[in-house]
Amino acid sequence: MEPRPSASGPTPPAPRPPGQTPDDQALPPLGAPVFRTTVHGLAFEDRARHLDTVSPREELLLIPDPPGGQPDDVWVHVRAGDPVGHLPREIGAWLAPWMRRGGSARVQVLKVGPESVPSWKRLLVEVRCGG
């Protein structure tokens, strides 16, 4: 026998932990949960040297800038810890605050271009948020 529907209306949502807002629970507030992007900043501080050690399907690390800085970047690091570059600033503006609030994101290399390709197009990655 099925329970009868309540006359008081729909079931209210489960309570959230203290201090948590609905935005904290959602996947990235302004972006898709899975997206592809290039990595910028490879041309500075000889970061492109790390591309020789990076291959397609390899997982890299994403690390957001600490709070309060401008711009709000999300940095891509090789597994050994060295920075390769950062995600485009339009992405970092929403992804970095979301990650600092506890959101998780993974990044995987899709393609590494040759030196003849402009630096901002050389490394193509896929970012997966929330898992």
C-alpha positions as CSV (number, residue, x, y, z in Angstrom):
1,M,0.0,0.0,0.0
2,E,1.4,3.4,-1.0
3,P,1.4,6.3,1.5
4,R,-1.2,8.9,0.8
5,P,0.0,12.3,-0.4
6,S,0.2,15.0,2.3
7,A,-2.4,17.6,2.3
8,S,0.1,20.2,3.3
9,G,1.9,20.4,-0.1
10,P,5.2,19.3,-1.5
11,T,8.0,18.0,0.7
12,P,10.4,20.8,1.6
13,P,14.0,20.5,0.6
14,A,16.5,18.9,2.9
15,P,18.2,21.4,5.3
16,R,21.6,22.7,4.2
17,P,24.6,22.7,6.4
18,P,25.1,26.1,8.3
19,G,26.5,28.8,6.1
20,Q,25.9,26.9,2.8
21,T,23.9,28.7,0.1
22,P,22.1,27.1,-2.9
23,D,24.9,28.4,-5.1
24,D,27.5,26.4,-3.1
25,Q,25.6,23.2,-4.0
26,A,25.2,23.8,-7.7
27,L,27.7,22.9,-10.3
28,P,29.7,26.0,-11.5
29,P,27.3,28.9,-11.3
30,L,28.2,30.4,-14.7
31,G,29.7,27.6,-16.6
32,A,29.0,24.1,-18.0
33,P,30.1,21.2,-15.8
34,V,32.3,20.0,-18.7
35,F,34.1,22.3,-21.1
36,R,37.2,22.6,-23.3
37,T,39.5,25.5,-23.2
38,T,43.1,26.6,-24.0
39,V,45.7,27.3,-21.3
40,H,47.1,30.9,-21.3
41,G,50.4,32.2,-20.0
42,L,52.7,29.5,-21.5
43,A,55.0,32.2,-23.0
44,F,56.0,33.6,-19.6
45,E,58.7,32.4,-17.2
46,D,59.6,29.6,-19.6
47,R,56.5,27.6,-18.7
48,A,56.2,26.1,-22.2
49,R,59.2,23.9,-21.4
50,H,56.8,21.7,-19.4
51,L,54.8,20.9,-22.6
52,D,57.6,18.3,-23.6
53,T,56.5,16.2,-20.6
54,V,52.7,16.5,-21.1
55,S,50.7,14.1,-23.2
56,P,47.1,13.8,-24.3
57,R,44.8,12.2,-21.7
58,E,47.1,13.1,-18.8
59,E,45.5,14.7,-15.8
60,L,47.0,17.9,-14.6
61,L,46.2,19.9,-11.4
62,L,43.9,23.0,-11.1
63,I,44.7,25.4,-8.3
64,P,42.7,28.7,-7.8
65,D,44.4,31.9,-6.7
66,P,43.9,32.8,-3.0
67,P,41.0,35.1,-2.3
68,G,41.3,38.8,-2.7
69,G,43.6,38.9,-5.7
70,Q,42.8,40.3,-9.1
71,P,42.6,38.8,-11.6
72,D,41.1,35.7,-10.1
73,D,43.0,33.0,-12.0
74,V,42.8,29.2,-11.9
75,W,46.3,27.8,-12.5
76,V,47.1,24.6,-14.4
77,H,50.1,22.7,-12.9
78,V,51.9,19.6,-14.0
79,R,51.7,16.7,-11.5
80,A,55.2,17.5,-10.3
81,G,53.8,20.9,-9.2
82,D,55.2,23.4,-11.6
83,P,52.7,25.9,-13.2
84,V,52.1,25.6,-16.9
85,G,49.7,28.5,-17.3
86,H,46.2,29.5,-16.3
87,L,42.7,29.1,-17.6
88,P,41.3,32.1,-19.5
89,R,40.4,35.0,-17.2
90,E,36.7,34.8,-18.1
91,I,36.6,31.3,-16.7
92,G,38.8,32.0,-13.7
93,A,36.4,34.8,-12.6
94,W,33.7,32.3,-11.8
95,L,35.6,29.0,-11.4
96,A,38.2,30.2,-8.8
97,P,35.6,31.5,-6.2
98,W,33.5,28.3,-6.8
99,M,36.6,26.1,-6.1
100,R,37.5,28.0,-3.0
101,R,34.0,27.4,-1.7
102,G,34.6,23.7,-2.0
103,G,33.8,23.0,-5.7
104,S,36.0,20.4,-7.2
105,A,37.3,20.4,-10.8
106,R,39.6,18.1,-12.8
107,V,41.6,18.9,-15.9
108,Q,42.8,16.6,-18.6
109,V,45.1,17.3,-21.6
110,L,43.4,16.9,-25.0
111,K,46.0,18.2,-27.3
112,V,49.5,19.7,-27.2
113,G,50.4,21.8,-30.2
114,P,53.9,22.2,-31.7
115,E,56.1,25.3,-31.0
116,S,54.8,26.8,-34.3
117,V,51.4,27.3,-32.8
118,P,50.8,30.6,-30.8
119,S,51.4,30.0,-27.1
120,W,47.8,30.7,-26.1
121,K,46.6,27.9,-28.5
122,R,49.2,25.2,-27.7
123,L,47.6,23.4,-24.8
124,L,44.0,22.4,-25.1
125,V,42.4,20.9,-22.0
126,E,39.0,19.5,-20.8
127,V,37.8,20.6,-17.4
128,R,35.2,18.5,-15.5
129,C,33.6,20.2,-12.6
130,G,31.9,18.5,-9.7
131,G,33.4,15.1,-9.8
